[in-house]
Amino acid sequence: MSDHISGPRALAEPIADITDVYAFPSPERPGHLVLVMNTLPFAPASALLSDGLVYRFRLRPLSAGRRDHPAPFAVAAEEFTFDCVFSDPTDGDGARAGEQAGACTTPAGETVSFDVNDEQGGLGHGVRVFAGPRWDPFIMDAPATLKTIATGRLAFTDPGAIFLDGKNVLSLVVELDCAQLLDGVGLVGVVAETLTRGKLTVRIERVGRPEVKNLMLAPKQFDPVNRDLEIRDLYNMEDAFQLAEGYQGAYRARLNANLAFWDGLDGKTDWPTDGNGTHPLTELVLADYLVVDLSKPYAEQGSFIEIERAIREGRAHQTCGGRALNDDVMDTIFTLLVNAGNGPIIRDGVDQATMPASRTFPYLAPPNPDPPEPPEHL
């Protein structure tokens, strides 16, 4: 799953586990950007958000780098932050309460209040906000993907199957007026975080692009440098826009090894490494945030990482980039990693969700009232 269970700490504290992040221009309100953070894998339909967390979206202006430069973007110091917090979901005696309130603070310092599960959302100060359980929109044949890693052979079938189809997540949707709150920014990087709420704020999870942690950083067996290191908790604590120096060598060693593994699955090399074993995609992966062009309209299919690919190919990008809820991102990722687009599309056999997202707020499909039970080993 995209970022579900992305490390030991996420497994221990699933309420803080970010499962997916999406960022796309609003299909119903031009000039608005939609941000979606999904949390809590296998959420029950009655799930509420944590009053002990800050749910944060961070946005920074970007400028495209040179085609021949390893870093795809220059990141501005200016930052736009949207922080959402929630009331205690109990009645004070430890019993479950029926309602929960939320508050979203914008970069302007203004606060929008809203009720959890109100599909109209809270509205004000250039922001509309929804929170509550939703049908998990992420699609991938996860068992076939894990079999591919274990066997070293592409194990996808047609058709494939969505892993535990019908599972729910806790969703947070923030729709914002770009002109009012983003000060004329064109190209923007987006990352979502969960942090402890209190005097000491600690980053627990952060997510930009899908499957960076679980497919590109988790496998240890190909890494000759750090084969025993569970690296994902360290990576989760990093600032996505500015990695600390301490573990960059470990991240690069793991990515160089794992990206080379994915490239070799079709029996040929489409991403030749340099004399030091550096994979051409390593720095792109470490620039781990969704990239959205706010000047372009909403698009589904074909926009995910199109901006990043355009920079590598030395051409002008054509789409808004980002990630829409109905995008089949895994076929795009598998194809990029395995054959760099020089061969057939690498499909996992899953093309769309059973309950696709809509084009109206809050976009995600309503929760499954009877979701499947998670496996006992999770």
C-alpha positions, 0 to 999 in steps of 0.5 A, a space after each residue: 500500500 502506498 504509505 500504509 504501515 511505512 515503518 515500525 513507528 507507523 505500525 505501533 501508532 496507526 492513528 498517526 500513519 499517513 497512508 496517502 497524500 494527494 494535491 490537485 487543482 479543484 475540478 469544480 472551483 478553478 483557482 483552488 488547490 485541493 490537498 488530501 491527507 489520508 491516515 489510519 489504515 483499516 479505519 472503522 467507519 466510526 473512526 475519529 481523528 486524534 486530539 494528540 496530533 497536528 495534521 499539517 500540510 506544508 507548501 513551498 514554491 519551486 523553480 525547475 532545475 537544469 536538465 543535467 543537474 541531479 536536483 530537479 528543483 530549487 526549493 524556496 525558503 518561503 513556506 505556506 503551512 496549514 495546520 489542523 487539530 481536533 477536539 478530544 473524541 471522548 466525553 471526558 470519562 473515556 467514553 466515545 462521544 458522538 461528535 468531534 470538532 476540528 480547526 484549521 489554521 491558514 498561513 495567514 494565521 486565521 482559523 476555520 472551524 468545522 465538524 468532523 463528518 460534515 460533508 459541506 465542510 467548514 468554510 472561511 478565510 479562503 479555505 474549505 475543510 472536511 475530515 472523516 472516514 472515507 473509502 480508501 482511494 489507493 489502488 494496487 495489487 500489493 501481494 503481487 508487488 511483494 512477490 515481485 520483490 521477493 522473487 526478483 520477477 514481475 509477478 503481476 497478472 491481468 486482472 490483478 486485485 486491490 488489496 483488501 478492497 473496501 478498506 477505509 481511511 481517515 481523510 482530511 481535505 483542505 481546499 484553498 483559494 490560491 490567489 488569496 493564500 499562496 501569493 501568486 505562486 506558480 509551481 509548488 511542492 506539497 508534503 503532509 505530516 503528522 506531528 505530536 501536539 503540545 509544547 514539544 512537537 515531533 514529526 512522526 510521519 511525512 509523505 510526498 510521493 507514493 511508495 517511496 518508503 515501502 517500495 524504494 526504501 524498505 527492501 534491505 536485501 539489495 543494499 550492500 552498505 546498510 543491509 540490517 538498517 530499518 531506514 523508514 523511521 529515520 526518513 519519516 523524521 526528516 524535513 522533506 524540503 531539506 534533508 539533514 546531513 546525518 543519514 543522507 549517505 544511508 538513504 542514497 545507498 538504499 535507493 541506489 541499490 533498490 532502484 537498480 533492482 527495479 530497473 533489472 526486472 525486465 532483463 535490461 538496463 534503462 537507468 545506467 548508474 555512474 562509476 560510483 553506482 549512483 542511480 539517475 533517479 536517486 536525487 529525484 526520489 529524495 526530492 520527496 514532495 508532490 509538484 503542482 503547477 497552479 496555473 494549469 487545470 485539473 487533470 486525471 491520468 498522465 499528470 502524476 510526475 509529468 512535471 518531473 519527467 519533463 525536466 529530465 527530458 528537457 521539455 516544457 511540462 504540459 499538465 498540472 502535475 500533482 496527484 489526483 484521487 483517481 490516478 493509477 499512479 502505480 502503473 506510472 511508477 512501475 513503468 518509470 522504474 522498470 523500463 524508463 518508458 522505453 518499453 510497454 507499460 508495466 501494469 499491476 492489473 488494477 486500473 481503477 477503484 471500486 468506488 472512484 472519487 468524484 469531482 465535487 467536494 469532499 471528493 473522496 467516496 463515502 466510507 464502507 460501512 462494513 470494511 474488510 478486517 485487516 490481516 492478523 499479522 498487521 
